[in-house]
């Protein structure tokens, strides 16, 4: 933190390869950041650089920071716990009993560990749904990350609707705070945990705050069956009939969508958070992402929580996403590297309704970007930069992370958080909980 405090309000990144994600080809040049905004890209007028803090971008690629459209940050505490189980036994027998022991302190440190992992692997924006979200908001403020936060609401733990009111207070206390880096939405957990009257109460509260909705949707065949038996509808039809999609909506997973579902989501501009690793690990299924994209749906990438993924590494997520879709379609041409990068950057920004500020490197947009170190054997020879970033890059290749014009990590050193203490605290907590 001290390093950032001493830095200029200008950052001059020199001699880097720039991938804007606007459709322009990769080119070598400079980037000038002033306060929280990208001021110049390419050739920089020397008169504009007076007093700037200089970063040597040689042998790096500058690209937009990655957008993780769905996770549960505090669940880093449950990393590698209860692996290799089916979803419902995993939730009912392992995850929810462990989470019942979580107190605010635990959620703070688990979220801090997630923030470190995201900063180190190139994620600059994340969408989070969990309990005690004021703790996640604190971590977001301290870490410098950008986040869309929502308090997960489940009816069986909320007989007096207190969690909905907690989400309202979260909105009142943190929406648009941290220099605009925090947005607060509302989160009915899923159709199978939220009966109609409860969903309607959440929608009413979200409308009163002019906020969006973050919800798990159509994740498993069990969910499909349960909602069909209970209401004679698909989960998508169920939420639509309750007015959820009248609000900006982020639908996580969306593995099982029929043609009617897709039409409904398209008509309401619902964003999809695709979580390929989680869906594979829990054997939930494979979402037909090429079909969704062809239909015009906005699709971003997410990791889900570390209990159903084990990491928050969006570079890993990109590669797995592409490979699974290729074999599922038995067609190696589906979801090429450029399309995957789009999902992880500007596509994710669109899903979170943040694309007017982030997701591409353009003059006037917020300075959310990463420098990827390509001076490594697994990038050589440099035949196809876009392919290398999707299929060869590792999260650990991220050298520098900048959000809102603030350097969160430089030369692999996290500047905003105490990494050693966070790791020690989470080890202590895990021993107490698991």
Secondary structure, DSSP 4 states (H G I P E B T S, - for coil): -HHHHHS-SEEEEEEEEEE-SSSPPPEEEEEEEETTEEEEEES--GGGGTTPEEEE-TTEEEEEPEEEEEE-GGGGGGTTSS-S--HHHIIIIIIHHHHTT--HHHHHHHHHHHHHHHHHTTEEEEEEEESSHHHHHHHHHHH--EEEEEEEE-GGG-TT-HHHHHHHHHHHHHTTHHHHTEEEEEEE-BGGGS-HHHHHHHHHHHHHHT--EEEEES--HHHHHHHHHHHSS-HHHHHHHTTGGGS-EEEEE-----HHHHHHHHHTT-EEEE-HHHHHHTT-----HHHHHHTT-EEEE----TTTTS---HHHHHHHHHHHHHHHHT-TTSS-HHHHHHIIIIIHHHHTT-TTTSSS--TTSB--EEEEE--SGGG-S-S-HHHIIIII--GGGEEEEEETTEEEEETTEESSS-HHHHHHHHHHHHHHH-
